[in-house]
Amino acid sequence: MIDVEDLIALVRNYNPKTNADLIRDAYEYGRRMHEGQFRHSGEPYFTHPVAVAAILTEMRLDDATIITALLHDTIEDTRSTWSDIADLFGREVAELVDGVTKLTNLQLSGVHSKQAENFRKLFMAMSRDLRVILVKLADRLHNMRTIKSMRPDKQQQKARETMDIFAPLAGRMGMQWMREELEDLAFKVINPEARNSIIRRFVTLQRETGDVVPKITADIRAVLESQGIEADVYGRAKSLSRSGARCRKSSCPSRGFPTSTVSG
């Protein structure tokens, strides 16, 4: 588990004016509230809020959001109340923690793809502050990273929720990196055989043809330049889960799964 000084150092990397004392207080309060609680893996429960806070430092979020991450399960899972958090850490943090709690309490079990869009809209409508959704997405990301400690049926349930609700929500928030990681983690649970098959196919193609993305982007760039069009061309391999969806609908492409983006 990341200790509090290391967490503060992560925040200071982008926010030199961070309120380190308040983060220390929130860390200690959360640790004390969750004392005696454990995750399915057997680790102390508080390792989870700390990991969520660390993920949010990668997004360079403010002190209130980092503190909310440290406390995001206290109202739901401990004796702590909204008033306690408001008194200790301010109304802003209390409202954020309350917002995360309300999203957590939504009954997502059994959600089907046709209903997923309605749930994503509900998430947006319930979150007056987008930081609530960011905390919830980071919470789901860490839970998916550690999903192997859950029962197989729970793994399937969480993976389906992630694929149908949380991954598209991350994409809608402009966090493609998180969307792709969530999709891959969910795909690994939902259809590990297909994922392993795609990985083997990628390795074979890479060995046979090399990395085709630079060649494709170079060809596109050359065509644009010949027409006097200034543009930046970016390329990347399609994520495993997207490739899996494509392979289920048709035969896999013979040269891999490149995708490119042009901006100009």
N, C-alpha and C positions, 0 to 999 in steps of 0.2 A: 504494500500500500504506500502511496506517495505521502510523505510526511508534510506537515503544514508549511514548513519553511521552503520546501521544494515547490509546493503549489504556489506560494507567494512569489517565488522566483519566476515561475512560468508567467504569472500575471505581470510582473514588473518588466518582463521582456518587451511588452508592448504598452504598458501603462505605468510609467515611473511614479505617478502620483497615487497609486492604489492605496486604499486604506487597509494596510497590512494588519493593524490591530483588530479591525472588525472581521476580517477573514479568519484570523486566529480564533476570535471568540466564536464565530460560526462553526468552525472546525471542531472546537472543543465541545460546543453545545450539541452538535450532531453526533459526535462520538459518544457523548454521555447518554443521549436519548436512545441511541441504538444499542447501547451496551447489553450484552446477553442475547442479541439477535444474530442469526447466522444465515448465510445464503445456502442454496442447495449444495454448493460445492464444499460446504463446511467452513468457508472463510467467514470472518466477522462481517456482518451486514454493512458496516460503515465503509468497507472497501468499495462498495458500489457507488454511493454518492460522491466519494472522492474521485473515482474514475470518471464519473460524469462531469464533474467540475474540470478535470484535466482536459477532457475532450473539448469543452467549451473554451478553454484558453487557446486552443488551436484556431478558434474562430475570432479570437481577440475581443471577447465580450467583456462588458463592464463588471464592476464589483458586485452590483446587485444581482446580476445573473449568476456569477460564480457562487455567491452566498446562497442563492436560491437552489443551485445544484446540490450544495452540501446539506441543505435542509429539506429537499423536495419530498422526502417520504416521512417527515416527522409528524405532520398533522394526521396522515393516514395510518401510520404504523406505530406511533408512540403516544405517550400521554400529553405531548405538546399540543398547544392550541393556537389558533390564529392570533388571539390576544397576546399570548406569550411571545410569539415571534415578532409581532408588531411592537411590543414594548422593548424588546431586546435589539431588534435589527431594523425597525422602521416599518411604516405602513406599506411602502413600495415593495419590500421583500415579502411581507406577509401576503400581499395581493398576488404576487407572482407564485408563491408556494401554493396558495389556495387554488390558483388557476391550474397548476400542474396536477394537483390532487383531483380536481374535477375531471380533467381529461383522463386520468388514470382510472377513475371510477366508471367511465363509460363502458358499457357491456359490449365488447367487441367480439366475444366468442360466437362462432357460427356465422360471421359476416361473410357474405359471398361477393364475388367480383361485381355483380350488378348493384350491390348496396354500397360498395366501397366509396364511390364518388360522393354519395350523400354523407358518409361519415367524414370524409375529408373536408367537405363544406361545413359540417357541424364543428369540426376542430377549429376551423378558421373563424367561424361565428362566435364560438365560446371564448376565443382567445383575444381579448381586447388589446393585449400586448403580445407582439410576435415573439418576444423573449420566452414566453410560456411554451410555445411550440418548439423553439430551439432547445430548451431544456428537455422537453419530452422526446424529441428526436435523439438527443445525445443519450438519454436514458435508454431508449430502445436499442441504440447502436451498441452500448456496452452490454446490455442483456443478450443481444444476438452474438456478440463476441464470446460470451461465456455460456452459451445455450446448452452445451454438451452435458452440463450438470443436471439438467431437467429431465423429467420422465419423457420417453419417446412421444407419447400422445401430446404432451404440453409443447414439446419442440415443434411438432407439426402445426399445432394451433398458432403458436407465436410466429412461425415462419410464414404461414398464410397471411396473418394480419400484417406482417412486415411487407410482404410482396404486394398486397392489395391496397394498403393504407399508408404505411409509413414511408416506404421507398418513393412512391409517387409524390407524397407530400414534401419530402426533401427536395425532389426535383423541382417542384413548384416554388420552393423557397430559394431556388437558384443554387443549391448545393449538390451539383452533379456527382462530386466525389463521394458524398455520403449516400446518395441514391444508389450508386453502383456498388458500394461496399454492402449496403443493406440487402440489395438484390442478390449479390453473390452469396452472402451468408445464409439468406433464406433458401436459395437454390440448392445450396450444399445440404440442407436438411430435407427439402421437399423431394429432390431427385438426385441423390449423390452419384448414382450410376451414370446418368446423363452428363453430369458435371465432369466426372472423371474421364468419360469418353471424349468430351470436348477438349479437355486439357491435353490428352494424348494426341488428339488431332492437331492442336496448336503446335505442340512440340514437333510432330512429324513435318508439318508444313514449314515451320521455322527452319528445320534442318534441311529440307529439300529446296526451299525457295528463298530463304533469308527473310529479312524484314521488308515486306512489300509496301508498307505505309510511306516511307520516304520517297520511293519511286513514284507512287501515285500522286503524292502532294507536289512533287517536282514537275510531273507532267501537267497537272492542273495549273500550276504557277506559270509554266511556259506558255500554255494556251492563253491565259489571261494577259500575260505580258505582250504576246504577239498582237493582241487586240487593244493594246494601250490602256489596259485596266490595272490600276494599282490595288493590290489586295494582299492580305496575309492569309496563308493557307495552313491549317493545322490538321494533323492526322493522329489517330490513335486506333488501337485495336478495339473491336466491339467487346463489351463486357461479356463474361461467361453466361450470365443469365439471359441476356438479349440474344446471344448466339444460340443458346438452348431453345429459346422460343422460336427462332427462325428455323432451326433444324427440325423441330416438331411439326412445322407447317409444310416443309419441303425438304428436299435433300440438301445437305450442307454444301456450301460453295466449295469449289475445288481448290481455291487459292486462299482460303482463310476468310476473316471477317473484318476487313479494314473499314473504317469510316472516316470521312474528312469533313472539315468545316471551312468555309470561306468567309472572310469578313473584309469589308473594304468601304 
